[in-house]
Amino acid sequence: MDYDRIADLSLTIESVASERLERETSSEFTRVTTVFSLSGPDSGDGGTITGRGEDVTYETDDHDRLAETGLPDLTGDYTVGSFSERLADLDLFPGGEPDREVFRNYRRWGLESAALDLALRRAETDLGSMLDRSADPVRFVASTRLGEPPTTDRLEMLRERVPDLEFKLDPIRAWDADLVAAIEETVGTDAVRILDLKGHYEGTDVDSPADPALYERVLEAFPNAVIEDPNLTDETRSLFADPDVRSRVSWDAPIHGLADIEALPWEPGWLNIKPSRFGSLEALCETIAHCEERDIRLYGGGQFELGVGREQIQTLASLCYPDGPNDVAPRAYNDPAVENGLPRSPLEPPADPLGFG
């Protein structure tokens, strides 16, 4: 994906607004995000246009402090590239240090994506047109936890609404042989597209220490599933010695740019692309371009976006990796209740796109 195609797009920012969003989720936590709105003059009729992006920082306190302090002054005339350079020089957490350093990237991405949206709208175009890429229907999976103690209840409810639905699941130590067998009986082996072992989180509510027995159980039970973020320890490393198993491994939490890909223990077969982890559009574009050159397969990852951020990750999937097991399902799949009328995969792209998402 060629960053140069969008870097020179011009934009003028006259005002900046923030909106705090809050919603309960199927993973039994309250999600809070902030949507940024950057507004400036229309290049044509003298009206005002607005670009939007979403800060997906996970700690509620960071959003509350932002609502109190606001952002540094961002008004002025820019290109997409110069705006990114401006953000690199600013402290976007004026109310205090974020809970995790990666949250700085999350907030920067919310602003860079808003600037890109504004610049594209000002030019009366869309991201696909600028990148000379077609927007294709997006195949998606439903990401869901199975509770504690884990059961297949939510899988059964989702499959009742959408019989051909595919899944991304998060194995935990409580996944014994009986539960694995119940998952196979409920949805079938091939419907589980991704197993996220979450082996690279530290100090979060979803930390999942390496468990060789669990790893071996799910590797054998789901032979076609992508295995995301295993923790390679003295006890688990041998499970990934086979090249066929390694080809199924994907990485997510450790990846923030090209240097992280090059530091992996082997060249990856898969990567989960979460744009906010990269922070800047340039880092995202060069990573996708690198993976396309190396035939590294990609899929999009979601972070319980509550606003425009969800549509933006769907747009990127449509343009860059539409056939992957994309964890970008419509927001209704993250609601605590499983309602009727859930959208089915694949998602059709908009007929008349404008801006970013």
C-alpha positions in Angstrom: 0.0 0.0 0.0 1.7 3.2 -1.2 1.8 5.9 1.4 3.0 8.4 -1.2 -0.4 8.3 -2.8 -2.1 9.9 0.2 0.8 11.8 1.9 0.4 14.9 -0.2 -3.4 15.3 0.2 -4.0 18.7 1.7 -6.3 19.6 4.6 -7.1 22.7 6.7 -8.2 22.2 10.3 -10.2 25.0 11.8 -11.7 23.2 14.8 -11.3 19.9 16.7 -14.1 18.2 18.7 -14.2 15.0 20.7 -17.1 12.7 21.6 -16.8 10.1 24.4 -18.7 6.9 23.5 -19.6 4.1 26.0 -21.1 0.7 25.5 -21.4 -2.7 27.2 -19.8 -5.6 25.3 -20.2 -9.4 25.0 -16.8 -9.8 26.7 -18.4 -8.4 30.0 -16.6 -5.1 30.2 -17.7 -1.5 29.5 -16.0 -0.2 26.4 -15.2 3.5 26.2 -13.7 5.2 23.1 -13.3 8.8 21.9 -14.2 9.9 18.4 -12.3 12.9 17.0 -13.8 15.3 14.6 -11.5 17.6 12.6 -13.4 20.3 10.7 -12.2 22.7 8.0 -13.4 24.6 4.9 -14.7 22.8 1.9 -12.3 23.5 -1.1 -15.3 24.1 -3.3 -18.5 25.9 -2.0 -17.1 27.5 1.1 -18.9 25.2 3.5 -17.5 23.1 6.3 -16.4 19.5 6.0 -15.5 17.1 8.8 -13.2 14.1 9.1 -13.5 11.5 11.9 -11.3 9.0 13.6 -11.5 6.9 16.8 -9.2 6.6 19.7 -9.4 3.0 20.9 -7.3 3.4 24.1 -8.6 0.8 26.5 -8.5 2.6 29.8 -11.6 4.6 30.7 -9.5 7.0 32.8 -7.4 8.0 29.8 -10.6 9.1 27.9 -12.0 10.9 31.0 -8.8 12.9 31.4 -8.8 13.7 27.7 -12.4 15.1 28.1 -11.1 17.3 30.9 -7.8 18.6 29.3 -8.5 18.5 25.6 -5.8 18.1 22.9 -2.9 20.4 22.0 -3.7 22.9 19.3 -4.0 21.1 16.0 -5.5 23.9 13.8 -3.6 24.9 10.7 -2.9 24.0 7.1 -1.3 20.7 6.4 -0.8 17.7 4.2 -1.6 14.3 5.5 2.2 13.8 5.8 2.9 17.0 7.6 0.0 16.5 10.0 1.5 13.1 10.9 4.9 14.8 11.5 3.2 17.4 13.7 1.5 14.6 15.8 4.9 12.9 16.3 6.2 16.0 18.1 3.2 16.4 20.4 2.2 14.9 23.8 -1.3 13.6 23.1 -1.8 12.7 26.7 -1.6 16.1 28.4 -3.5 14.9 31.4 -0.9 12.3 32.4 1.0 9.3 31.2 -1.2 6.6 29.6 -1.6 3.3 31.3 0.3 1.5 28.5 2.8 3.1 26.1 1.0 1.6 23.1 -1.9 3.8 23.9 0.1 6.7 22.4 -0.2 4.9 19.1 -3.9 4.3 19.5 -4.6 8.0 20.1 -2.3 9.1 17.2 -4.1 6.7 14.9 -7.4 8.2 15.9 -6.2 11.6 14.8 -4.3 10.5 11.7 -7.4 8.5 10.5 -9.6 11.6 11.1 -7.1 13.8 9.1 -7.1 11.3 6.2 -10.9 11.2 6.2 -11.0 15.0 6.1 -8.4 15.2 3.3 -10.2 12.6 1.2 -13.6 14.4 1.7 -12.0 17.7 0.8 -10.7 16.2 -2.4 -14.1 14.6 -3.0 -12.7 11.1 -3.3 -12.2 7.9 -1.2 -9.3 5.8 -0.1 -9.7 3.1 -2.7 -9.6 5.6 -5.5 -6.4 7.2 -4.2 -4.7 3.9 -3.8 -6.0 2.5 -7.1 -7.5 -0.5 -5.3 -10.9 -2.0 -5.7 -13.2 -2.4 -2.8 -14.3 -6.1 -2.5 -16.8 -7.8 -0.2 -15.2 -8.5 3.3 -15.3 -12.0 4.7 -15.5 -11.7 8.5 -15.5 -13.9 11.6 -17.2 -13.4 14.9 -14.9 -13.0 17.8 -16.3 -14.2 21.1 -15.3 -15.5 24.5 -17.0 -18.5 25.9 -17.3 -17.3 29.5 -15.9 -18.7 32.8 -16.5 -21.5 33.1 -16.5 -21.8 29.3 -19.5 -23.2 27.5 -20.7 -23.3 23.9 -23.9 -21.4 24.7 -23.0 -18.2 22.8 -21.7 -20.2 19.9 -25.1 -22.0 19.7 -27.0 -18.7 19.9 -24.9 -17.1 17.2 -25.2 -20.2 14.9 -29.0 -20.2 15.3 -29.0 -16.6 13.9 -26.3 -17.1 11.3 -25.9 -20.8 10.4 -22.7 -20.4 8.3 -20.9 -18.0 10.7 -17.2 -18.5 11.3 -15.3 -17.7 14.5 -12.3 -16.3 16.2 -12.0 -17.9 19.7 -9.7 -17.3 22.7 -8.6 -20.6 24.3 -8.0 -20.5 28.1 -6.7 -23.1 30.5 -10.3 -24.2 31.3 -10.7 -25.5 27.8 -10.6 -29.2 28.6 -11.1 -32.1 26.1 -14.9 -32.1 26.7 -15.2 -28.4 25.9 -13.1 -28.8 22.7 -15.3 -31.7 21.7 -18.4 -29.6 22.3 -17.1 -26.8 20.2 -16.4 -29.2 17.3 -19.9 -30.6 17.7 -21.5 -27.2 17.8 -19.8 -25.4 14.9 -17.5 -27.9 13.3 -13.7 -27.8 13.1 -13.3 -25.7 10.0 -15.6 -22.9 11.3 -13.0 -22.0 13.9 -10.8 -19.8 11.7 -8.6 -18.3 14.4 -7.5 -19.4 17.9 -6.0 -16.4 19.8 -3.7 -17.7 22.5 -3.0 -14.1 23.7 0.5 -15.1 24.8 2.0 -11.6 24.5 -0.2 -9.6 26.8 1.2 -8.5 30.2 -0.7 -6.6 32.9 -4.1 -6.8 31.2 -7.4 -8.5 31.9 -6.8 -11.0 29.1 -3.3 -12.2 29.9 -3.0 -15.9 29.1 0.2 -17.6 30.3 1.7 -20.3 28.1 0.1 -23.7 28.7 1.7 -26.5 26.7 -1.2 -28.9 27.3 -3.7 -26.3 26.1 -1.6 -25.5 23.0 -1.2 -29.1 22.1 -5.0 -29.7 22.5 -6.1 -26.9 20.3 -3.4 -27.5 17.6 -4.6 -31.0 17.2 -8.3 -30.4 17.5 -8.4 -27.5 15.0 -5.8 -28.4 12.3 -6.8 -25.7 9.9 -7.1 -22.8 12.3 -4.8 -19.8 12.4 -2.9 -19.8 15.7 -2.5 -16.2 16.9 0.2 -15.0 19.4 1.5 -18.2 21.0 4.0 -17.6 23.8 7.2 -19.5 22.8 8.7 -20.9 26.0 11.0 -23.8 26.8 7.8 -25.9 27.3 5.9 -24.8 24.2 8.5 -24.1 21.6 8.8 -27.7 20.4 5.1 -27.7 19.5 5.9 -25.2 16.7 9.0 -27.0 15.3 7.1 -28.4 12.4 7.1 -26.0 9.4 3.4 -26.8 8.7 2.5 -25.7 12.2 4.6 -22.6 11.9 2.9 -21.7 8.7 -0.4 -21.4 10.7 1.0 -19.0 13.3 -0.1 -15.4 13.2 1.1 -12.4 15.3 -0.8 -9.5 16.6 0.1 -7.8 19.9 3.9 -7.6 19.2 3.4 -6.0 15.8 3.7 -2.2 15.6 5.8 -1.9 12.4 8.4 -3.5 10.2 11.1 -3.8 12.9 8.7 -6.0 14.9 8.1 -8.3 11.9 11.8 -8.6 11.4 12.3 -9.5 15.0 9.9 -12.5 14.9 11.4 -16.0 15.5 10.6 -16.9 11.9 9.1 -15.2 8.8 5.4 -15.2 9.5 2.8 -16.9 7.5 0.0 -14.6 8.8 -0.3 -11.2 10.5 -3.3 -9.6 12.2 -3.4 -5.9 11.1 -4.8 -3.6 13.8 -4.2 -0.1 12.4 -4.1 1.6 15.8 -1.1 -0.5 16.9 0.9 1.2 14.2 0.0 4.8 15.2 0.8 6.4 11.8 -0.6 5.8 8.4 3.0 5.6 7.0 3.9 2.7 9.3 0.7 0.9 8.4 1.2 1.4 4.7 4.8 0.2 4.7 3.9 -2.9 6.7 1.1 -3.9 4.4 3.3 -3.3 1.4 6.0 -5.4 2.9 3.6 -8.3 3.6 2.2 -8.2 0.1 5.7 -8.3 -1.4 6.6 -11.3 0.9 3.2 -13.1 0.4 2.5 -12.9 4.1 -1.3 -13.4 4.5 -3.2 -10.7 6.3 -6.5 -10.2 8.1 -8.0 -7.3 10.0 -8.4 -7.1 13.7 -10.9 -5.2 15.8 -10.8 -3.6 19.2 -14.4 -3.1 20.1 -14.6 0.1 18.1 -17.9 2.0 18.9 -17.8 4.6 16.2 -16.3 5.3 12.8 -13.2 3.2 13.6 -15.1 0.1 12.9 -16.0 1.2 9.4 -12.5 2.2 8.8 -11.0 -1.2 9.6 -13.6 -2.7 7.4 -12.6 -0.4 4.6 -8.9 -1.4 4.9 -9.9 -5.1 4.9 -12.0 -4.5 1.8 -9.1 -2.8 0.0 -6.2 -5.0 1.2 -7.3 -8.4 2.5 -11.0 -9.0 1.8 -10.7 -12.8 1.8 -8.9 -13.2 5.2 -10.6 -14.3 8.4 -11.2 -10.7 9.3 -12.1 -9.9 12.9 -14.1 -6.9 11.8 -17.6 -8.1 12.2 -20.4 -5.4 12.5 -20.7 -3.9 16.0 -23.9 -5.9 16.7 -21.7 -9.0 17.2 -20.1 -7.4 20.2 -23.3 -6.7 22.0 -24.0 -8.7 25.1 -27.3 -10.0 23.7 -27.5 -12.0 20.5 -30.2 -10.4 18.5 -32.0 -11.4 15.3 -31.1 -9.8 12.0 -27.3 -10.0 12.4 -25.5 -9.1 9.2 -24.0 -12.0 7.3 -20.5 -12.4 5.8 -19.3 -11.1 3.5 -19.9 -7.4 4.0 -20.6 -5.5 0.8 -18.6 -2.3 0.3 -20.6 1.0 0.0 -21.8 1.8 -3.5 -20.7 5.5 -3.3 -17.7 5.7 -1.0 -16.4 9.1 0.2 -13.6 9.7 2.7 -12.1 7.0 4.8 -14.7 4.5 5.9 
